[in-house]
């Protein structure tokens, strides 16, 4: 069993909980509320901005152009391709993508981003890859599941979202897993343990991200914006 296969085995209960989360089930049924879609896109826009910055930090720690190319391709993918599922949610919610950009982070999104940034600044390249892997891996599996279960056609409100994640991320995820496996082979036992810890926490925070969107999570105490005179 490879290192990433073992990661997936250990995280299976979290993956299963994500598959059954009411937001994901709402995608399957096409029944999410407008406000839930809007909250998700607001937060995921900021999350993906942070994700690209972490790829940039990873590039600074690469020693081979092959590794640099992997992260550079991912930045381009987010900038030019991963806007499409966001736009699908926006179209269903009846808003433009531009309207939902520049909003403050909700608690769970804030936690997730700070978790990844801490690992990016303090960890090895292998640790960075491990902390990033759950995002693409969980979405690929969600996409596959919904394609098999729902078999959506163009009349489904989330047809584009399901097809995007069911079809577009597989090669990237396999490539990323191969990189993690290769790094783990040369890592110390202590580093592999840190990689496992980072991966598992990111999986938990993937679940929290869906929960945040479903419940439209906000900070418990609202503060008024400062007024500059």
C-alpha positions in Angstrom: 0.0 0.0 0.0 1.4 3.4 -1.0 1.7 6.3 1.4 -1.3 8.1 -0.1 -3.4 4.9 -0.2 -2.7 4.7 3.6 -3.7 8.3 4.0 -7.0 7.6 2.2 -7.6 4.5 4.3 -7.1 6.5 7.5 -9.3 9.3 6.3 -12.1 7.2 5.0 -14.6 8.0 7.8 -14.1 11.7 7.0 -14.6 11.2 3.3 -17.8 9.2 3.9 -19.1 12.0 6.2 -18.3 14.6 3.4 -20.2 12.5 0.9 -23.3 12.4 3.2 -23.1 16.1 4.2 -26.3 17.9 3.5 -24.6 20.5 1.3 -23.2 17.7 -1.0 -26.5 15.9 -0.9 -28.1 19.3 -1.9 -25.8 19.4 -4.9 -27.0 15.9 -5.8 -30.6 16.8 -5.4 -30.3 20.3 -6.9 -32.0 21.7 -3.9 -29.6 24.1 -2.2 -30.8 27.5 -1.1 -29.7 30.7 -2.9 -28.0 32.0 0.3 -26.1 28.7 0.8 -24.7 28.9 -2.7 -23.7 32.5 -2.3 -22.0 31.9 1.1 -20.0 29.0 -0.5 -18.8 31.0 -3.4 -17.8 34.0 -1.3 -15.7 31.8 0.9 -14.3 29.5 -1.8 -13.1 32.5 -3.8 -10.9 33.6 -0.9 -9.9 30.1 -0.1 -8.7 29.5 -3.7 -6.8 32.8 -3.6 -4.9 31.5 -0.5 -4.4 28.1 -2.2 -2.6 29.8 -5.1 -0.4 31.7 -2.7 0.5 28.5 -1.0 1.4 27.0 -4.4 3.7 30.0 -4.8 5.4 29.3 -1.5 5.8 25.6 -2.6 7.5 26.8 -5.8 10.0 28.7 -3.7 10.9 25.4 -1.9 11.3 23.3 -5.1 14.6 22.1 -6.3 13.5 20.7 -9.7 11.7 22.3 -12.6 9.5 19.3 -12.8 8.1 20.1 -9.3 7.9 23.8 -10.2 5.8 23.0 -13.3 3.3 21.0 -11.2 2.6 23.9 -8.9 2.6 26.4 -11.7 0.1 24.4 -13.7 -2.2 24.3 -10.7 -2.1 28.1 -10.3 -3.1 28.4 -13.9 -5.9 25.8 -13.5 -7.5 27.7 -10.6 -7.2 31.0 -12.4 -8.6 29.9 -15.7 -10.6 26.7 -15.1 -11.9 26.5 -11.6 -14.0 29.6 -12.0 -16.5 27.6 -14.0 -18.1 25.6 -11.1 -18.3 28.9 -9.2 -20.1 30.4 -12.1 -22.5 27.5 -12.1 -23.5 28.2 -8.5 -23.7 31.9 -9.2 -26.0 31.3 -12.2 -28.4 29.2 -10.1 -28.3 31.8 -7.3 -29.0 34.6 -9.7 -25.9 36.7 -9.0 -22.7 37.5 -10.9 -19.4 36.0 -9.9 -17.9 39.5 -9.5 -20.5 40.4 -6.9 -19.2 37.7 -4.5 -15.6 38.6 -4.4 -13.7 40.4 -1.6 -15.8 39.3 1.4 -14.3 38.5 4.9 -13.5 34.9 5.8 -16.0 33.0 8.0 -14.4 31.2 11.0 -14.0 27.7 9.4 -12.5 29.1 6.2 -10.2 31.3 8.2 -9.1 28.3 10.2 -8.5 26.2 7.1 -6.5 28.8 5.4 -4.3 29.6 8.4 -3.7 25.8 8.8 -2.4 25.6 5.3 -0.4 28.8 5.5 1.3 27.7 8.7 2.4 24.4 7.1 3.5 26.2 3.9 5.8 28.6 5.9 7.1 26.1 8.5 7.0 22.7 6.7 8.9 20.9 4.0 7.7 20.6 0.4 6.3 17.2 1.2 4.3 18.6 4.1 2.9 21.3 1.9 1.8 18.8 -0.7 0.1 16.7 2.1 -1.8 19.7 3.5 -3.1 20.6 0.0 -4.0 17.1 -1.2 -7.4 16.7 0.5 -9.0 19.6 -1.3 -8.6 18.1 -4.8 -9.0 14.5 -3.7 -12.3 15.0 -1.9 -13.7 17.0 -4.8 -12.7 14.4 -7.3 -14.4 11.7 -5.3 -17.5 13.8 -4.8 -17.6 14.4 -8.5 -17.3 10.7 -9.3 -19.9 9.8 -6.8 -22.4 12.3 -8.1 -21.8 11.4 -11.7 -22.5 7.7 -10.9 -25.4 8.4 -8.6 -27.2 11.2 -10.3 -26.2 10.7 -13.9 -27.1 14.4 -14.5 -28.1 15.8 -17.9 -28.1 19.5 -18.8 -31.4 20.0 -17.1 -29.8 19.4 -13.6 -29.1 22.8 -12.0 -25.6 21.7 -11.0 -24.7 19.7 -14.1 -21.6 21.8 -14.9 -20.4 21.6 -11.3 -20.8 17.9 -11.1 -19.2 17.3 -14.5 -16.3 19.6 -13.8 -15.2 17.9 -10.6 -16.1 14.4 -11.9 -14.1 14.8 -15.1 -11.5 17.6 -14.8 -9.4 16.9 -11.7 -8.5 13.2 -11.9 -5.2 13.6 -13.7 -4.1 16.4 -11.5 -5.0 14.5 -8.3 -3.1 11.3 -9.5 -0.1 13.4 -10.4 -0.2 15.1 -7.0 -0.5 11.8 -5.2 2.5 10.5 -7.1 4.5 13.4 -5.9 3.4 12.9 -2.3 4.3 9.2 -2.5 7.7 9.9 -4.0 8.5 12.5 -1.3 7.3 10.1 1.5 9.7 7.4 0.3 12.7 9.6 1.2 11.2 11.3 4.3 12.1 10.5 7.8 9.5 8.8 10.0 8.9 12.1 11.9 8.3 14.0 8.6 5.9 11.3 7.4 4.0 11.6 10.7 3.7 15.4 10.2 2.5 14.8 6.6 -0.2 12.4 8.0 -1.3 15.0 10.6 -1.5 17.8 8.1 -3.5 15.6 5.7 -6.0 14.5 8.3 -6.6 18.0 9.6 -7.2 19.3 6.1 -9.7 16.5 5.6 -11.5 17.5 8.7 -11.5 21.1 7.6 -12.9 20.1 4.2 -15.9 18.8 6.1 -16.1 22.0 8.1 -16.0 24.1 4.9 -19.1 22.3 3.6 -20.8 22.7 7.0 -19.9 26.4 7.0 -21.5 27.0 3.7 -24.6 25.0 4.5 -25.2 26.8 7.8 -24.0 30.1 6.4 -21.5 30.4 9.3 -20.6 33.8 10.5 -18.5 35.1 13.4 -20.4 35.0 16.7 -20.1 38.7 17.4 -20.5 41.1 14.6 -18.4 44.2 14.5 -19.0 47.5 12.8 -16.5 48.6 10.2 -14.1 51.2 11.4 -14.9 54.7 10.1 -11.8 56.8 9.2 -12.2 60.5 9.6 
